[in-house]
Amino acid sequence: MKSEKVSGVQIYIPESRAKLMEFAFAYKKILVAVNGEKIHYANEQTRAIINRNVGYSDGIAAVWALHKKGYKEAIKIPGCELWLDIIKAYQSEKTFYLVGGKEEVIQKAVTQLRVEFPAINIVGYRNGYLTAQEEEANLIQDISIKKPDVVFVAMGSPKQELLMEKMYGQHAAVYQGLGGSFDVYTGLLDRAPKWWIDNNLEGIYRTLMEPRKRLMRDIRLLPYFYNLLFNKL
C-alpha cells in the first residue's frame, strides 16, 4: 500500500476503507487516525508513534495535504466510522476486545454492539481509567490470555497509542485507537449532521457548536493551512 510523509508524518493511502481493513488484518497492524492537528503539533514522540504503525487520513486537512502531494485518490476515513465498519465486516469470524470510556459508557457500548451486531464475539472489555500500574499490567495480561483478533482503545492520543503498542508487544492483533468514538456511538456526544459531514465541514460545525472550546484551537491551526496552501508541508 502506498504511503506519503506530510511534515514527517507518514500517512497510508488505501484505495478504500475495505482495502485498509484487509491490509490491517493481513499484517496485524495498529491503526492510528491522522488529522491536520496531529500533523501540525507532531513532536518527536508522536511522529514516531504514527510512523511505526499505520497512520490513515481521519481528517480532511490530512486528505488535502495528500492531494497537494499528487495523491488525488486519497480519501477521508473517519475513525469513528472505521471501527464499526470493521465490526460489520468481521463480526462472524473475528473476536473483539474494547478498552476506554467511563464505566457506564463502555457498558452501554458493549450492550448496544451486541444488539446491533448479533454475531459479535466480545471476549473482554473495560473502562479507560487505568489508575494504577497494576491495572495496566492486568489488562495487558488479559489481552495476552484471551488473544482477541481486534482491540479497540478509546483513550485519546498519544495515551491510547502507547498502550496499544504495549499490548501489541504481548499479543499481535489489529488495534485501532478511537479517541471519543464510544461517546459518539452511545449518543453521549453528537456528530455533525450528515450534510456537514458529506461536505467536509464537520470541523466547522463542531466549532460553531462549541466556540469557546474550539475557536482558539482552530486559530492556532492557521499556520498549517498556510503551509498547505503554499505547498510547504
N, C-alpha and C positions, 0 to 999 in steps of 0.2 A: 504493500500500500504506500502511496506517495505521502510525503510529508514536507513541510517547509518551516523554516525558522522565521519568526517575527520578533524582532528585537531580542534575539537569542532564545526565544521560547518556541520549542518545536510543536507544531500542530499537524496532526494527521488529516488527510484529505480523502475520506471514503467516497465512493460513488453514491452511496445511500446509507440510511440507518442500518438496513439489513446487512450490508457489506461490513459495516463497522462491528456489528454484533458477531458476524461469522468470524471476523479477524480476532476479536477478543476471545472467543471460545476456542479457536484453533490454536492460539498461542498462550492462553490463560493470562490475560493482561489486566492491569489496573487502569481503569478509565478515569481520566481527570478532565473536568469541564474547564474550558479556557474562554475567557471573555476579554474585552478591552481593558477592564480594570486589572485583571491578573497580569496582563502583558505590561501595562503601564507601571504597575507597582512591583513588578518582579524583582526580587533580590537574589543573591547567590543561592540561598537555600530553596526558595520557592521555584526558581527557574530549574534547578537541578531535580527537584521532585517531579515536575512536569516532564522534563526531558528523559528521566529514567523510565517513564511509563508512557501511556498513550493519551496525549492531550487531544481533545476534539473541540471543534468550534461551537461552543454553547451560546455565544452571544454574537449579535450581528456585527459588532465592531471588529471582532476577530475574523468574521467572514469577509468583510470589506477589505481588511488587510491582505487576506489571501487573494482576493480578486485583483487588488492593485499589483500583486506579485505575479499575476498571469494565470492564476488558478480559478478560472471562471466557473468551474464545476463545483467549487466549494459551497457547502450548504450549512445552514444553521441546524444544529441538533440539540434542542433544549434537554438538559439532563433530567428535568422534572417530567419529561415525556419518555425519554430513552429507557429509564428503568422499568416503566410499565410496558414498553414495547418488548423488553427482554422477557418479562414475566409472561406476556401474552404469547410470545413465540416459543418459549421453552418450558411452560408450566407443567407439561405432562412428562417431560424427560429429565429435568434438572431439579436439584434441591436448592433451597434458599435459606439464607440467614440474614436477619435485619438487626442493625445497631443504630440507635440515635433517637433524638427527640426526648420529650418528657415521658414519664411512665404512662400517663393517660393517652398521650399521642401515639406511642408505639403500640399500646394495647388496641387502640381504635384502628390503627393502620392494619394490623395483623387480622383483626376481625373483618374489616372491610375487604381486604385482599382475598380472604377465604370465601367470602360471599361472591365477589366479582369474578374470581378465578377458581372455580371449584376443584380443579385438578392440582392446584398448587401444593407443594410439599415444603412447608416451612419447618426446618429442623431445629431452629432456635432463634431467639430474639432477646434483646434487652434495650433499656433506655441508654441515652448517650452520656449519662453523668457518671463517669469513672472517677470517683473522688479519691481513690487510693490506688497505689501501685499494684496492690494485691488484686483489686478488681480488674485491672487491665490484664494482669497475668492470668487470671481465671478465665477471662473472655478469650484470650489467645489460646489457652489450653482447650477450651470448649470447642473452638473452631477446629483445632487440630484433631480432636476426637471425632467430631461429627462430620467433618470433611464435606461441607456444602460445596456445590458447584458454583454458586453465586453468592457473594456477600455484598450487601448494600450498607453503606455507612453514612449517616446523616449527622454530621457534627460541625460542619464549617471548615474552611481551608485556613492554614495547612494542617490543622489538627487531624482531620479525617484521613488525609493522605499519609501522614506519618504513621498513624495507627494501622492503616491498610498495609503499608509496607512491612510493619512488624508481623502482622497476621500472615501476610504472604510468605514471609520467611519460614513460617512453620507449616503453612498449607497453601500450595499454589492453587488458585481458582480465578474466576473472573470477579474482580472487585470494581465497584463504582461508588464514588463519592457523591452524595446527594444534597449537601447543604440543608436547605429548609424544605426539601421535597415532601417529607412526611406531613409537615404542616399544611402544605398545599393540597396534598391528596386527601387529608381528613377534613378539609374545609376550614381549618383554623386560620389559614392565610389565603386570600383570594388572588388569583392571577388576573391579568388584564382580560377584558372581553376579547372574543375571537377576532373581531375586526382589527383591533390594535395589534394583536399578535401576528395576524396574517400580513399586515403592512409594516412589520418590523418596527413598531412604535411602542413595544411593551415597556421599554425603559422610560420613555416619556410619560406614559400613563402612570407608572409607579411613582414618578417624581411629582406628577400632578396630585396624586392621592396622598403622598407623604412628603410635602415640600420641605418641612423642617428637617427631616431625616436625610433626604437625598439631594437637596439642591446644591449644597456646598461640595458634596462628593462629585456631583456632575461637573461643577465648575472646575474642580481640580483635575478632571479628565480632559479639559480643553487642549492641553499640550499634546495629548495622544492623538486627537483628531487633527490638530495642526500637522503633526508628523505624518499622519495617514494621508492627508490631502496632498502634501508635498513629497510623498514617497521617501520619507526618512525613517521608516520603521525597519 
